[in-house]
Amino acid sequence: MKRPWFIFAFIIIAISIYGENIITIDNSYDDWEAVPAVASFTSIFVPPSFTRENLGNDFEILSLKDSRFWQQGGTQINEVKAVTNDENVYLFISTQSAISANLSCFLYLRGERRRGEENPFTLELIPGHSLNESEVILWQRDRMLPERAGKLSSGSFFLEARINKQVFSPEMIRELGSNPSVDLTTCYFDKQNSLYEEFFFTTIYLKDIPLFAEIIH
């Protein structure tokens, strides 16, 4: 897990107004229409670089002009929304292009950022297609197998997830130290050539978010 994460910022920004709203994970935009976006990216947004990784080999950092899949298959995010209630976090991500069967969205959590150090926790959102079920899974650095962390539904240009709040336990935050952060990426898996291309969108430091100071400290 070489990647970071972003979801806590969404929770805090949206909670005061929409925290009591109930979101149904049913592949419908109706529940989300009145919820303001907490992150958005125009069609001309361009990450400065991306990573490419062949299975079994180290990843490379490359110029975006070398990408095979940027702006394809849902790799370019349009907007992100989120709300929360007592038990769950609800997340909405829309894309500029139709979501393919090869796409994942990653939410990576880091503590202190030390060069070469892997992040301990990763949430992966996997859209469903054909016979493959949509999934929200949690990867942990010290465990070989992931665990289910919620429910996901995906349409052609958006996905919505319900994530169990137990994933964001105070114990997890304390393990990450005093300066945890979140990054958001999309990742396209080219099955034919066994390679991944991953695109970074943003980083949020939790210490800069009101209400999270009590949890972090």
Residue, then its C-alpha position, 0 to 999 in steps of 0.5 A: m500500500k503505497r498510497p494515502w487518503f481523504i475521507f475525514a475532511f468530507i465528514i466534517i465539512a458536511i456533518s453540521i448541515y446534513g448529518e441527520n439525512i439518510i442516504t440510501i445506497d441504491n444507485s440513485y442521485d436523488d439523495w445527493e442532489a441537495v448535498p454540497a460538493v466538498a471537493s470538485f475538479t474541472s474538466i481541465f484539471v491535470p495532475p502533475s504526474f501519475t504512477r505506473e506499476n507492473l505486477g511484480n515490479d516497482f512503480e514509476i512516476l511519469s509525466l501525464k502525457d505518458s498515461r494510457f488511461w487518464q480521462q478514460g474509464g472514470t479516472q478523472i473525478n468530477e466531484v465528491k460529496a459526503v455526509t455522516n450519521d451515528e453509524n456510517v459515513y456516506l460517500f459520493i464520487s462522480t467522474q468525467s467519463a464512464i466508470s469501467a470495470n477496471l477502476s478503483c478509488f483509493l482512500y489512503l491514511r498516513g501518519e507522519r510522512r516519511r520517505g519510503e514508508e507505507n501507509p498503514f490503512t487503505l480503503e478501496l472502493i471497487p465498482g461492480h460490473s457484470l458478475n462482479e459485486s461492488e465492494v468497499i474493503l479495508w486493507q491493513r499493512d500488517r494483514m495479507l487479506p482485506e476486510r469488508a468495510g461497507k456497501l457500494s453501488s455504482g452507476s455509469f458516472f458515479l458511485e456511492a458508498r456506505i462505510n462503517k464508522q468503526v473503520f475510523s476508530p479513535e484507536m486507529i487515529r492514535e496509532l497514526g500519531s499527531n499528524p495524520s493525513v488523507d489522500l484520494t486517488t483513482c487507479y486503472f488496472d490494465k488486465q491485459n498488460s498487468l499494469y496499474e496507472e494511478f492518479f492523485f487528486t488531493t491531500i488533507y491534514l486532519k489537524d487542520i479540520p475543526l472537531f477532529a482535534e479532539i480525536i487526534h489528541 
